Amino acid sequence: MAIATMTAPLPISLFPFLLLIAAICFTICDANSNALCIQSEREALLKFKNHLIDPSNRLSSWVEGGDCCEWIGVVCHNSTGHVHQLNLAPTLSEPDEFAPCFEWEAYERSKLGGKINSSLLELKHLSSLDLSYNNFSSIYILKFFGLLGSLTHLNLSSWIPGRNSS
């Protein structure tokens, strides 16, 4: 004897329950994306900033007591709050060779200079570091950056150590 089976549509009373589950999921996911940065990592970034020359003041958001995950150039992991990316390339593109002097001056002012402080080594979860097109003082690159154990991406494009830095 064959039994015929029919699939019935979900009852309408189940729909509000599914909406509730979706709302709870979005709330949990959104809560994870608001993780604050880790205090020790904020302090390491502030030490790093204190050794930089920032003529255009583009790191002005990097202040004591602030959430470093909101700072310019800093990207944190959504759920843990650990700093995992630093994007510190200049915000202005290099002008073409025929650009007026004021464009070149603005571009040069947008570059960071100074010394790369070893406090970056305290960023244990840092996986990407972009220091391209800046004017940092000379350091022993391979030894220093080799100590960043989680680093998988390093951009030092057009970086000439010591050029125009003090």
C-alpha positions in Angstrom: 0.0 0.0 0.0 1.5 3.3 -1.1 1.2 6.3 1.1 1.1 9.6 -0.6 3.0 12.4 1.0 2.3 16.0 0.4 4.4 18.9 1.5 2.4 21.6 3.2 3.5 25.2 3.3 4.8 26.6 6.6 2.0 27.9 8.7 1.8 31.6 8.9 2.2 31.5 12.7 5.8 30.3 12.2 6.8 33.4 10.3 7.0 35.7 13.4 9.2 33.1 15.1 11.6 33.1 12.1 11.7 36.9 12.2 12.6 36.8 15.9 15.5 34.4 15.2 16.8 36.6 12.4 16.6 39.7 14.6 18.5 37.9 17.4 21.2 36.8 15.0 21.7 40.3 13.6 21.9 41.7 17.1 24.6 39.3 18.1 26.6 39.9 14.9 26.3 43.7 15.3 27.5 43.5 18.9 30.6 41.7 17.7 31.4 44.3 15.2 31.5 47.0 17.9 34.4 45.4 19.8 36.7 48.0 21.4 40.4 47.9 20.9 42.7 46.2 23.4 44.2 48.7 25.9 47.8 47.3 25.5 47.5 47.6 21.7 46.2 51.2 22.0 49.2 52.0 24.2 51.6 50.4 21.7 50.1 52.5 18.9 50.4 55.7 20.9 54.1 54.8 21.6 54.6 54.2 17.9 52.9 57.6 17.0 55.1 59.5 19.5 58.2 58.6 17.4 56.6 59.8 14.2 56.8 63.1 12.4 53.3 63.8 11.0 53.4 67.2 9.2 49.8 66.9 8.0 48.5 65.8 11.4 46.6 62.9 9.8 47.0 60.8 12.9 45.2 63.4 15.0 42.5 60.7 15.8 45.1 58.7 17.6 44.5 60.0 21.2 44.8 58.7 24.7 41.6 57.0 25.8 40.1 56.8 22.3 39.0 53.6 20.7 42.0 52.7 18.4 39.7 50.6 16.2 38.2 54.0 15.1 41.6 55.6 14.4 42.6 56.5 10.8 44.7 53.7 9.4 43.9 51.1 12.0 41.7 48.1 11.3 40.7 45.8 14.1 39.2 42.3 14.1 35.4 42.6 14.4 34.9 40.2 17.2 38.2 40.3 19.2 39.1 44.0 18.9 42.8 43.1 18.2 44.6 45.3 15.7 45.2 43.3 12.6 45.9 45.9 10.0 47.8 49.2 9.9 47.4 51.2 6.6 49.7 54.2 6.9 50.5 55.0 3.3 49.9 58.7 2.5 46.3 59.6 1.8 47.3 61.7 -1.3 48.4 60.2 -4.5 51.8 61.2 -6.0 51.3 64.1 -8.4 52.5 63.7 -11.9 55.8 65.3 -12.9 54.1 68.5 -14.4 51.9 69.2 -11.3 52.3 72.6 -9.6 54.6 73.0 -6.6 51.7 73.2 -4.1 50.5 69.7 -5.1 54.0 68.3 -4.5 54.3 70.1 -1.2 51.0 68.8 0.0 52.0 65.3 -1.1 55.3 65.5 0.8 53.5 66.8 3.9 51.1 63.9 3.8 54.0 61.5 4.3 54.9 60.2 7.8 58.5 60.4 8.9 60.6 59.7 12.0 61.5 56.4 13.5 59.6 53.1 13.6 59.3 52.3 17.2 59.6 48.7 18.4 56.2 49.1 20.2 54.8 47.6 16.9 56.1 44.3 18.2 53.4 44.4 20.9 50.7 44.1 18.2 50.7 40.3 18.3 47.8 39.9 15.9 49.0 42.4 13.2 48.7 40.6 9.9 49.0 43.5 7.4 51.3 46.6 7.6 51.4 49.2 4.9 54.2 51.8 5.4 54.6 52.6 1.7 55.5 56.0 0.3 56.7 57.4 3.7 60.0 58.8 4.9 61.0 56.8 8.0 64.5 56.7 9.4 66.7 53.7 8.6 66.1 50.6 10.6 67.3 47.0 10.1 64.1 46.0 8.1 64.4 42.2 7.9 65.2 41.7 11.6 62.5 44.1 12.9 59.7 43.0 10.6 60.7 39.4 10.9 59.8 39.6 14.6 56.1 40.4 13.8 55.0 36.7 14.0 51.5 37.2 12.5 52.5 39.5 9.7 51.5 38.1 6.3 51.4 41.3 4.2 54.1 44.0 4.3 54.1 47.0 1.9 57.2 49.1 1.8 56.7 50.3 -1.8 58.8 53.4 -2.8 60.1 53.6 0.8 63.6 55.0 0.9 64.8 55.0 4.6 66.1 58.3 5.8 65.0 60.4 2.8 63.7 63.8 4.0 63.5 62.5 7.6 65.2 63.9 10.7 
